[in-house]
Every structure is written in structure tokens, then in C-alpha cells.
Amino acid sequence: MSRETYVLHITKQCNMQCRYCYEKDKTSKYTWEEIKYLLDNIIKYNKAFSLEFLGGEPTLEPQYIRNTVEYLKSIKDLDVNFVITTNGTLLPQDLVDLLKENNNISWHASMDGNTFMNCLRITKDGYNSHDLVLENHKLLEKEIGINRIGIHTIIHPFNVAFFSEGVKHLYENGVRCIGVGIIENTIKIGREFVLEYIKQHDIVSKEFHNYPGLNLSSFSSLKPREDQRHYIRDDTGKVILETYGRAQDDIKDTEEFKTQPSYSDIGDLIVDLREFVYKRHHKRVKLLGENQ
């Protein structure tokens, strides 16, 4: 059984106003007592797992990130990896210090490639977040190195045709870990998107030898089809956690919490598309190897 990833929500508030944001709750707050109670339930069922901090924007509550890391570190025989999933525009010094103190924490910032590709990710003041995110990525590269930081892109119909350019842009700016997501709910995708997504990945695949050391999620990993996200809510209906059903023992469907599976009308299409480009790339790599 693979290691479970628990996605811990620590605030629903955000300093951004992304045009394709799917989050409807933008006001909920959490207390440390709520978070600690949830952590105690997680470790009651599982001693080895990954924990992802999410919001809203989790770096608006850096003390909850530190409290969580230090609390779980204090418990014997736990094996936990942490990921801070952030819009990348905020980087408080305490968070930098925490990353320097703990080599089991990663920082993944959302940015959709080059400046044009990122034009739907804007601050509440109306500014494109691209430059802020890249500046913080470069700062962290100096502080903790390249291995624990990355950029997560969302591909949608308005930027898919520039994906290969975006990969080149990010690589030239020092990014070595690129996660690739596909828009699900807030912008509709269809046949033209699918064909362009494949075309752009073919371009990147053919040029991949130009990107030594690049970890591109489209080619490096493939989630199992049964890897289904579940939202876990408290008795008020507020989302407090997400899981993927990977662990045999899990807090889903307990007396304390209610579980809601996450289904998307285009979920199967996205799974098929990811699988297609992954296998297509590895088939090309194999053929190149056999012909050398």
C-alpha cells in the first residue's frame, strides 16, 4: 500500500484573485485546536504519510505550518514528509527559516509558465503573479537548494498552445521540478484542447534532452486510476482535509468526520489524457534507446 497524502487546510483566505479559481469558500478560518485534533486523528491511523499544507493561501498562517511540523516532530516513530502548496507570492522569513531547519519540507508554488501563460493568476490588486513567484523561487534556491522547490502549472484552453514555451522559460529560469495540472471545473475543455495538449507535450518530449535534470510530472509519474480524492468535512460542513484513499487505515468515514468523494464530469478524460502523454513519451524514449 502506497503512502497516503493528507491535504491539510489551514485557512480559506487568500491574497490572490485567480480567474479560474475553483474554491467557493474564501472566508473560513481554522484554530490550532482544530488542526491539532485532526493531526491526532491522522496519527491514530497512520504512522508514515505525507502532509500537504493548502488553503486558500497557507502562507497567510505560517504559525500553523510551524506548529504542525514541530508537533509531529515531537512524536516518536512518525515518518512524515511535508509539502507547502502556495501561490508563491508570500514568503515570510519564518517560513524560510523553517525550510532551512527541516529538510523534509518542500515548497511548491503555483505559476502557469511564462508571463503570458500566467495571466489568469492575478493578485487582488490586479497584477500578474509571475514575477513575484519567480523571485521567491530564486530566493529559496539560494537558501535551501533546488531539490525541495518546484513550480506547479495549470494548463487550460487559454495557455495550452504555449506549454512547450513555458517549460523552456521555467527551465531557463532555474526551475527543475514542474508539476502539470489540467483545469477541471471552471473552464471547459474539449477536443481542441486535448489535441493541443498532446501536440505540446510531443514538442517537449522531442526536446527533452535539452532539459537535463528536469522533473516534469507529465513524464515522471502517473497516478493510479483509483487514486480518488476525498474531501473530509467537520460537523459544520467546512472542509478540513483531503485524502486519496491510498492508505489501508484512514480517517475517512469515521464518527468524527464526514467524507465526500470528489467527482468531475471530465475526470476520466483527464486521466486518459495524462496516461496517453506519459506512455507516448516513454515509448519515444525507449525507441531512441534501442536505435542508439
ABEGO torsion letter per residue (X at the ends): XBBBBBBBBABABBABBBAABABABAABBBBAAAAAAAAAAAAAABABBBBBBBOEBAAABAAAAAAAAAAAAABBGBBBBBBBBBAGABBBAAAAAAAAABAABBBBBBBAEBAAAAAABBBAAGBBAAAAAAAAAAAAAAAAEAAABBBBBBBBAAAAAAAAAAAAAAAAAGBABBBBBBBAAABBBBAAAAAAAAAAAAAAAAAAAABBGBBBAAAABBBBAABBBBBBBBAAGBBABBBAGABABBABGBAABBBBBBBBAAAAAAAAAAAAAAAAAAAAAAAAAAAX
